[in-house]
Every structure is written in structure tokens, then in C-alpha cells.
């Protein structure tokens, strides 16, 4: 069985209009949400074997908040193609880059994060799928499980949505 965790980067800062989009950092709300989601990863023992992260500043900062909460061994690949993707889905990247990972975390952007989750979710709690389709907010996490042996076999509706979690639905942990 394969597990895919799709995490949209936390809220970014739009305060400097001259700043290139790829260089936008997280804002205060985004840093708090990233911390909340990191604590959720730890509390739920969500441990990836492989982390694929967009090269954008806001995704790398989201990842930086997660790292202190992740135990075990994992590989991290920061990839520009997750930022510059030409399609509205990450499926081709997952098929190509998944390798031997059993649990893969992808930290990316919308619309690709939402479209990937929706296209792969063939089953799961209807209310969670509907919620995910209405809005996949910054910092949100979709977890999908697949009865597949290899990422190369990912296909539409081949996954089961285990859960869809938004930072605002979680209790913010104390520092």
C-alpha cells in the first residue's frame, strides 16, 4: 500500500508587491498554521519516506516548520517543477519521482494540490471530499491511500481519501 500526503503551503506574505511570487515568505498566520500542522503530523505519527517540496520560499518555510516534528529517516527533494508545473495536477511528477517510497509527502501549490487530491480520490468520506472540492485552503492536508505497488501506476480515482485536515480545524498547540 502507498500513502500520499498532499500539503498546500501555509499562508504567504503579500506585503511587498515588488517581490517575485517564488520568493514570497510565510506571513505570521502562515507560520502559526505551519506549526499547527507540524504538531498534527507528530501527534498522528505521519512519517514520510520521501518529501517532495516546491522550490518556492513559502513551501520551503512550510517544510522547515515540519522538520523538527518528523522522526525517522526520509529523503527531501526540493523541486522547481512543483512550482513551475504546466498542468493542474502533480500526478505526472508523482509517477516519475515516487520511486520506492511507501509514504510520500508533497508540499505544493494550488490549483495543482487540490486538483491532484480530487482527481485521485476515488473513495473516502463524502463530506471530506466535498469539503476539499469547495476549498483547499493554505496549510490544508489531504491524505490518500492506494492499493498499488508503484507510484507509476497512479491513475484517476485510484486512491482512498483517508482524511482532509485544515489548520483552522485543529487546536493550536502551545509553544
C-alpha positions, 0 to 999 in steps of 0.5 A: 500500500502507498500513502500520499500526503498532499500539503498546500503551503501555509499562508504567504506574505503579500506585503511587498508587491515588488517581490517575485511570487517564488520568493514570497515568505510565510506571513505570521498566520502562515507560520502559526498554521505551519506549526499547527500542522507540524504538531498534527503530523507528530501527534498522528505519527505521519512519517514520510519516506520521501518529501517532495517540496516546491522550490518556492520560499513559502513551501520551503518555510512550510517544510522547515516548520515540519522538520523538527516534528518528523522522526525517522529517516526520509529523503527531501527533494526540493523541486522547481517543477512543483512550482513551475508545473504546466498542468493542474495536477502533480500526478505526472511528477508523482509517477516519475519521482515516487520511486520506492517510497511507501509514504510520500509527502508533497508540499505544493501549490494550488490549483495543482494540490487540490486538483491532484487530491480530487482527481485521485480520490476515488473513495473516502468520506463524502463530506471530506471530499466535498469539503476539499472540492469547495476549498483547499485552503493554505496549510490544508492536508489531504491524505490518500491511500492506494492499493498499488505497488508503484507510484507509476501506476497512479491513475484517476480515482485510484486512491482512498481519501483517508482524511482532509485536515485544515489548520483552522480545524485543529487546536493550536498547540502551545509553544 
